[in-house]
């Protein structure tokens, strides 16, 4: 939680299984490091296995969801670069990382996700619906987030 990379290295080196354990709140070290913006710790934890970025925590959230909710753009880039399939992971409510970015008014995180999805040829995610049938454009419109609406529209 406090960004101690050397301690993280030592613990993960001795007990790699700890990197996959969830705390009493339903989050693992990757979720917490992602929310806190600790890129170096994320890199250390990824040494346990890249699939750790797909570890589901509370409400089905993966570390990318936690980074997006807090607007941690550097972490978003790191996680998408290391584990592109995490962009497609929905929460228990059917929300993608992009849904969460728009819902929590993290416009810069939304822009970065859209750029990354374009490079990865995953733009179909823009039209995915959550469990209530809402796309990200619906969400942006409901929340009167004009900046987010513009961010999700394709460039001409």
PEWOKA-V726065 format. One record per run of one state. SS is the DSSP state (helix for helix, strand for strand, loop for the rest). FROM is the first residue (numbers start at 1). LEN is the number of residues. If there is no record, write none. Layout:
{{SS	FROM	LEN} {SS	FROM	LEN}}
This chain:
{{loop	1	4} {helix	5	10} {loop	15	1} {helix	16	5} {loop	21	1} {strand	22	1} {loop	23	5} {strand	28	1} {helix	29	8} {loop	37	2} {helix	39	8} {loop	47	3} {helix	50	5} {loop	55	3} {helix	58	3} {loop	61	2} {helix	63	7} {loop	70	3} {helix	73	10} {loop	83	1} {helix	84	5} {loop	89	8} {helix	97	7} {loop	104	3} {helix	107	13} {loop	120	3} {helix	123	5} {loop	128	8} {helix	136	7} {loop	143	3} {helix	146	7} {loop	153	4}}
